[in-house]
Amino acid sequence: MSLFTIYIVDDEELIHNSLRSYIRRNFPDVEIVPFFSAVMFIRYLKKHNVENSLVILDHHFDIGISGSEAVGEIRRISKTLPIIFLTGVTDDSDITYTSDVNIHFKAKPISEMELRRTIKECIEVTETVSGLHDKVSSLELEVQSLAEQVQQTKQWAYDALQSLGVEKQGGIEDPKEWVEFQNNTLKYIEAIEHKETSNSRDKANIFKDIFDIFRKRYKRFDEKSIKFLATGEFLFEEHKEDYHIDFSPILIAYSKCFENVLTVFLKAKGLILDGENTTLGSCVYIIKNNLTSLGLKPADFSKWYRRMHSFLQLRNKAAHPSGVSKSDFEKAKAFLFNMTETNKSEYLLDFLQCAL
């Protein structure tokens, strides 16, 4: 969580000094920003992001709007900014926000102990809300990634079935079919490979050689991931002289390998539970939010994150009607591995082989 900020909005210098002293003794790491006018604070609020912050607001101001009027303006700008509302008036009939759970009404003068307790409560609530926002962002990213894969993998799976002479059943947009395709992706890939190799011993030997190369190179990858990778590479070798076909199915084969290995890596680190469904997008998000536990420096992760993100962008072109060109396919492949060299500092799969 970024640096927490406390805004003090009061027109008395003495109150500012007193509150600042209290806060500094109990929360030495927070940033304190003073305002001597509610109007000036509202102008500031309209132009700045006030996440991870709270405001200590006085009720009475000799000049300008009152604290109660300021609350209305603040809530129009930010629905969730915590407010510690200091009131010393006997007639509080103009205070109309008592039902707002994020406003803490405190009588003046407030004690250091009460101020410390209230600020601590506000910080804890803010951290909880921030965590929930992160979770929502993670879910949104996962939904987006899943939606992309729905379009990509279903079309690819249908193409695989059609290549075997099996007719489509239903429309490609039918969401009920997605679960079956998700669970049977490997079977469809194997069907493509089987069709290519069943009638040719030479092709069968080529596939076996490719599989053995990857099996030896990525000893810590599971059999399923190696099969995805080998099938993709085999199909690429079969079509590498073609410049006008859609390379989407081959790229998705590579992508599935990468997703599987990344999931295994995060499970080994305790960041994904057994049985938990993941996508490539959600895996990248989990890494981004757990650098410390993964032992990754922000600078190092920045490099890998850029490569993961670039690979995702290229892979997502498979969902477009135009598909994936050979040029884009080769760019995406270059982020994952190189058949002629092993380099854990350059290629994502080589990096994961060393990290597992």
N, C-alpha and C positions, 0 to 999 in steps of 0.2 A: 504494500500500500504506500502511496506517495505521501509526502510531508503533509501533516494535518495543520490546518489554518484556523485560527480563532479571530473573528472580527469583533472589535469592541466599538459599539456605537453609543456614545454618550457625549453630552456637551459640557461635562465638568472634568477638568484636568485632574482633580483630586481622585475622582472615581477611576479614571484611566490608570493612574499610578498605582492605586490600591489593587485593582483587578490584575494589572500586569504583574505585580509582585506575587500575588497569590498563584497565578498561572505559572510563572517562572519557577517557583519553588516546587510545584507539583508536576508540571509537564514541561521539562526543560527543552524538549525537542520540537515543540510546536512553534509555528510561526504566528506572531501576533501582529495584526494590522489594525491601526486605530482610525476611527472616523468620529468627527465631532458634530456631525449633522446626519439625520436620517435620510435626508434628500440626497446628500453626497454618496451615501452608501448604496442607495437604490440606483443611482446613476452608474456606479461601479458594477453593481450586480448585473445590470443589463448588458454589460460589455465583457464580462469575465466568467470563466468556468469556476463554479464554487463547489465542485465535488470535494469530498474529504475535508469538510469545514463545518463550522457552526458560527452563529452570531450571538453575542451578548448585547441585548438591546434594552435601552432605558425607556421608560414610559413617557417621561416628561421632557420636553425640549422648549426652551424659551423662544426659539425662532424656528419657523418651518412647521412641518407636520408632526403630530404626536407619534409615540411608539406604536399605539394601536392602529393608527392610520398607516403607518409604515408596514405593519404586518400584512395588511391587505395587499399592498404593492409588492411586498416580498413574495407572497404566495401566488400572485399572478405570474411572477417570473420563475420561481422555484417552488414546487409543491412539497419538496422533501427536506429543504435546508433546515437543520435543527436550530431552534431559537430559544435562548434563555432570556426570558422577558422579566426584567427587573422593574417592579412597581412599588412605589411608596405612597400611592394615593389612597385615601380612605373611600373615595367614590370611584369605583371601577366599572361604572355602568357602560362606559364606551368600549370595554374590552369584550369583544364578541367572538373570540376564537378559542374559547375554553374547551371545545370539543376536538381541537387539533392535537393529536397525540404527540406531535413533534414540536410542540411549544411547551416549555417548562416555565411556569409562572413562579417567580421567587420574590419575596418581600425584601425591600432594602432596609437596612444594610444586610447583605448576604454574608454569611460567615465563610471563612476559608474552607472549613470542612464540608459545608453544603455545596459550595462551588465546585470543589474537587469531585465530590460524589456525582454531581449533575453532569459535569464535563466528561467524566469517565463513562457514564451511562450513554451520553451522546456519541462518544467515540466508538463504543462497543456496538451500538445500533448501526452506525455508519459502516463499520467494518462488515457487519452481517449483511447489510443491504448490498454492499459492494461485492461480497462473495456470491450473493444471489444473482446479481447482474452478470457476473462472470459465468455462472452456471447457465444462465439464459443464453448468453452469447455462445457458449459451447454447444448448447442444444441447437441454436439457430444455425451454427456452422455445420453441425452434423446433419441437420435436416437438408440444408442446401447441398451438401456433398452427396447425401443419399439420393436426392432428387436428380442430381447430375448422373449418378451411377444407374438410376432406374432407366433413364433414357438411353444411356450408352450400352449397358450390359444386356438389356432386353433385346435391343436391336441386333446386337452381336450374337446373342443366343439364338434368336430367330434365324439369322443368316446361317448359323452353324447347322441348325436343323434342316433348313431348306437345301443346304449343300448336300445333305444326306438323302434328299428326296422326301422329307417330311413336310407336310403343309402347315401353315400357320393355323393356330386355333385362337380366334378372338383378335381384337385390335391391340396394337402396341401400347395404347394409352391405358389399357385396363389394369388398374393397380393390384387386382387380386392375383394376377399372374406373377407379380414381382417376387414374392416369397419363393416360389418354385424356382425361378431363374437364379435368384441369389444363392439358393442352396445347391443348385446343380451347375453352377458356372464351370467348375472343374470338369464335370462330365461332358459338357459341350465342347470345351477346349480339347479334351481327349478325343472326342468324336472327330474334330477337324484333323488332328494329328493322325488318328487311325485311318481316316479316309485317304490321307496323303501317303501313308506308309504301307498299308495292307497289301497293295498290289505291286510293291516295289521293294525288293530286298535292299537295293542300294540306298533308297530313301530311309528305310528302317535303320540301316547302319549309320547313316548320317545323323538321324535323330538320337540314336544311342550314344554316338560320339559326343554330340553337343551336351546331352544330359550328363555324361560322365565328366566332361570338362567342368561343368557347373557344380557337380557333386563334389569334385575334388577341390575346387576353388572356394566354395562356400560350405565348408564342412559343418557349420553350426546352423545352417538353414534346414527347416523341416522338408520332408519329401514333397509335400504339396506345393510349397513355394518353388522348389527346384523344378517341378513339373511345369508350373506356369511359365517360368523363365525359359526353360528349354523349348517348350512348345512355341513361345513367341519368337525365340531366336531361329528355330527351325523354319517357321513360316516366313520369317524375314529373309532367310537365305534362299528360300524357294522363289521369293518375289522381289529380291533386291534390285533386279534390272527393270522392274516395272515402275513407271513414273506416273501412271494415270489411274492407279487403283486407290481405294480407300484403305489406309493403313490402320484404321481404328481398331479392328479386332486384335491386331498384333500388339498395338500399344496398350490396350486394356489387359492383355496377358501379362505384360511387364508390370503394369500398375497393380494387378492383383498380387503378384509376387512381392512387390514393395510393401503393399498394405499388410500382407500376412506377416512379413518379417518385422515390420515396425510394431505390429501388435504384440508379437512374441517378446520383442525388446522391452516394451512398456509393461508387459505382464511380469517379466523378470525383475523389473524395478519396483513392482508393487503399485503401479499407477493405473493398471487396468485389472479388473477382477476376472477370474475364470468364468466363461459364459457370457461376459459382457459384450454386446455388439459394438463394433467400432467401424469407422470409415477412415479413409486416408486423411480426409480433412480434419476429423476429430482427433486423430493421432497427432497431427502437427500442432493442433491447438493445445493438447495436453503437454507436449514437450515445451511449448512456448511458456506455459504457466508453471513449470516445475524444473526450471534450470538448476536450482540449487541442489535438489535431491538427485538430479541426474549427473551432477558434477560437471556441468557445462558452464563455461564462462559466457557471458552475454555476447562478447565479441566473436567467440567461436560459433555460438549458435546462430548468430546473425548470418554467417556465411552459409550454414547448412539450411537455415530457414529460407533464405533467398532461393536456394536450389530446389528445395521441396516445393516452394510456391511456384517457381517457374515450371517445374515438371507438372504440377497440378493444372496450371493454365493451359499447357499444351495438351494434356490428356483430355481436358474438358472440351476441346474442339471436336472430340468424337461425337458429342451430342448435336453438333451442327449438321445441317443437311449436306454441306460440302465435305464433311468428314475430315480426315487427317491426311495431309500431303506427305510425301516421302521426306521432304525437307524438314517439316515440323516433327515428324516421327524421329528422324535422326538427331534433331536437337534434344528431344525428350530422352532418347536413349543415352545420349552423352552425359546426362546428369546421373544416370544409374550405374553404368559400368562400361568397360571397354574390353573387348575380347582379346586385345593384344597386350594389355598391361593390367597390373593390379596396383591401385594407389588409394589408400585409405584416407588421404587428405584431399582427394579429388572427386571420388565417386561415392554416391550414397550407399550402394549395396556393399562396397568394400569397407566403408566406415562402419556399417552395421555388423558385418562379419567380425570385425575387431571388437565391437562394443558388446556383443552377446556373450 
